[in-house]
Amino acid sequence: MIARYHVQMTTEALQAHFDPAGLQRIIRANLAQDRVINQFTPAIHFDSNAFAEGEALIRAERALAVRQMQAGRRPEALAAFGRLLHTRQDFYAHSNWVALWVAQQGGLANCQPEAVPICLDPRREPALRSGRGSVLWFLACRMPLLGRWALANAPADTHEAMNLDHPGRGPLFPLALAAATRHTTQEFGLLLAEIGPAGGPALAQAFLGRGPGL
Ligand SMILES: [Zn+2]
């Protein structure tokens, strides 16, 4: 998704739990995942059907966040959390998860954004696909004059044809936004559930910016 929606989802899901500076740290790390060098790593954005790789990356960042908290490095823990949230949120914008669910429901008329399920295991959905990253089509869709044609003619399996990155992508966007926001909340709970056993309630409180000695 484009930056403002990563900010919106992360803020909506987390602002009641974190101190403002902590939340900003999470958001900055989330947005930094879209820097140019990271566009060549499909797993970071769940592009190119990199579902197993994306899930592995999220697990690794979650484990890193726990280790950083245990080592007393809260800023680095918050950054790891922000990075995994970016990948988690991109899943709903870059895959056909929402489109598959809408088809199962018999069409958009039967679908409410709050009812879109979150994906807990991409391996269980054999029809799941995500857009192929293509530098050629990425550039073509952003060129003056050519851009409109390229957007209409990008191959169906490309990121340019499949993405739900912003409202201009059509009526499925609000559904992707709602599911990604809900999964952001779920990721928060998962991480807290790992920090707790690793360091007790005090470490979980410290992660939220409520502990002493920060
Ligand atoms: Zn991304």
Residues whose N, C-alpha, C, O or C-beta is under 5 A from the ligand:
A	BS01	ZN	D34 I44 H45 D90
